[in-house]
């Protein structure tokens, strides 16, 4: 039990306002970067998973995104966030030469995807512009942040596990704790439920 509690305090994540500040630091004209980090945050992707996204992982008619997890994660198709879909369409409307199936092609290696190190560098650049804390200026913090935001939002542990692609609930438990904010939300829900005497 103490080990799980210690782990929770080690989870470095951003608040919702810090995530919004990060996205505001990305210039509107940088569609690739806005889409890249939108996908990383909203689908709790590791940077390698983001690098390996292909165009055919999206079905805009069905409104889905097929996430391919690494580290033996559980891969699934997920519904597209409306904002993500708008960014994707705007990004795909831009000229793409030479053609590649990689959503984020490398600008150095023909036919190769963007590198994980480049994604990390881009994140640090925007994190610095957003004045994020140094200990949370790594791209993996977006994955942790989304998991914590789901947990804070009252989502069931099974839903968090599914959205992160975990195969074992023990990997998800580090995000599942009750904070003062969540307790306050629960009190409001109890008071409005009519089920509490």
Secondary structure, DSSP 8 states (H G I E B T S, - for coil): -HHHHHHHHH-----HHHHHHHHHTS-TT-HHHHHHHHHHHHTT--HHHHHT-BGGGEETTTTEEEE--STT---EEEE--HHHHHHHHHHHTS--SS--SBTTB-SSSTT-B--HHHHHHHHHHHHHHTT--GGG-STHHHHHHHHHHHHHTT--HHHHHHHHT-SSHHHHGGG----HHHHHHHHHHHHHHS---
